[in-house]
């Protein structure tokens, strides 16, 4: 039968794993939020240039191609993260369990 200390150790390990997963999720969310903010800023800058009527079509096409590349990379990265989450890929190696105390004689 498991002792209270054994159950506490298992609960502590589970809490540590959940905390690590939350940290990773928050980090990924921050990256995505930052990318969205940067793309929104670029979009606003392009809209301002278009409103001024001072846009060279070749330059606009180059920017469009770059934004398409950003979207493709972002989609690829999202797929990688999604696959890792679905597979339950651990964030870091889990610590080895503490050794059992020697049985008293």
C-alpha positions as CSV (number, residue, x, y, z in Angstrom):
1,X,0.0,0.0,0.0
2,X,1.3,3.5,-0.9
3,X,2.2,5.7,2.0
4,X,1.0,9.3,2.3
5,X,4.5,10.4,1.4
6,X,4.4,8.4,-1.8
7,X,1.1,9.9,-2.8
8,X,2.4,13.4,-1.9
9,X,5.4,12.8,-4.1
10,X,3.2,11.8,-7.0
11,X,1.0,14.8,-6.5
12,X,4.0,17.1,-6.4
13,X,5.4,15.6,-9.6
14,X,2.0,16.1,-11.3
15,X,1.7,19.7,-10.2
16,X,5.2,20.4,-11.5
17,X,4.3,18.9,-14.9
18,X,1.1,20.9,-15.1
19,X,2.9,24.1,-14.2
20,X,5.6,23.5,-16.9
21,X,2.8,22.9,-19.5
22,X,1.1,26.1,-18.5
23,X,4.4,28.0,-18.8
24,X,4.9,26.6,-22.3
25,X,1.3,27.4,-23.4
26,X,1.7,31.0,-22.1
27,X,5.1,31.4,-23.9
28,X,3.6,30.1,-27.2
29,X,0.6,32.5,-26.8
30,X,2.9,35.4,-26.2
31,X,4.8,34.6,-29.4
32,X,1.6,34.4,-31.4
33,X,0.3,37.6,-29.9
34,X,3.5,39.4,-30.7
35,X,3.4,38.2,-34.3
36,X,-0.2,39.3,-34.7
37,X,0.7,42.8,-33.3
38,X,3.6,43.1,-35.7
39,X,1.4,42.0,-38.7
40,X,-1.3,44.5,-37.7
41,X,1.3,47.2,-37.5
42,X,2.6,46.4,-41.0
43,X,-1.0,46.3,-42.3
44,X,-1.6,49.8,-40.8
45,X,1.6,51.1,-42.4
46,X,0.7,49.7,-45.8
47,X,-2.8,51.2,-45.5
48,X,-1.3,54.6,-44.8
49,X,1.0,54.4,-47.8
50,X,-1.9,53.3,-50.0
51,X,-3.9,56.2,-48.8
52,X,-1.1,58.6,-49.8
53,X,-1.0,57.1,-53.3
54,X,2.8,56.8,-53.1
55,X,3.2,53.1,-53.6
56,X,5.3,51.5,-56.4
57,X,3.5,48.4,-57.7
58,X,6.7,46.4,-57.7
59,X,7.5,47.3,-54.1
60,X,3.9,46.4,-53.1
61,X,4.3,43.0,-54.8
62,X,7.6,42.4,-52.9
63,X,5.9,43.3,-49.6
64,X,2.9,41.0,-50.5
65,X,5.3,38.1,-51.2
66,X,7.1,38.7,-47.9
67,X,3.8,38.7,-46.0
68,X,2.8,35.5,-47.8
69,X,6.1,34.0,-46.6
70,X,5.5,35.1,-43.0
71,X,2.0,33.5,-43.1
72,X,3.5,30.3,-44.5
73,X,6.2,30.2,-41.8
74,X,3.6,31.0,-39.2
75,X,1.3,28.2,-40.4
76,X,4.2,25.8,-40.4
77,X,5.2,26.7,-36.9
78,X,1.7,26.4,-35.7
79,X,1.5,22.9,-37.2
80,X,4.7,21.9,-35.4
81,X,3.4,23.2,-32.1
82,X,0.0,21.6,-32.6
83,X,1.5,18.2,-33.4
84,X,3.8,18.4,-30.4
85,X,0.9,19.2,-28.1
86,X,-1.3,16.5,-29.6
87,X,1.6,14.0,-29.2
88,X,2.1,15.0,-25.6
89,X,5.7,15.8,-26.2
90,X,7.3,16.8,-22.9
91,X,8.7,20.2,-22.6
92,X,11.8,19.0,-20.8
93,X,12.9,15.7,-19.4
94,X,11.0,14.9,-16.2
95,X,13.1,14.4,-13.1
96,X,13.7,10.9,-11.9
97,X,11.6,9.9,-9.0
98,X,13.1,10.2,-5.5
99,X,14.6,6.9,-4.3
100,X,12.5,4.9,-1.9
101,X,13.7,5.1,1.7
102,X,15.2,1.9,2.9
103,X,12.8,-0.4,4.7
104,X,13.2,-0.4,8.4
105,X,14.3,-3.6,10.0
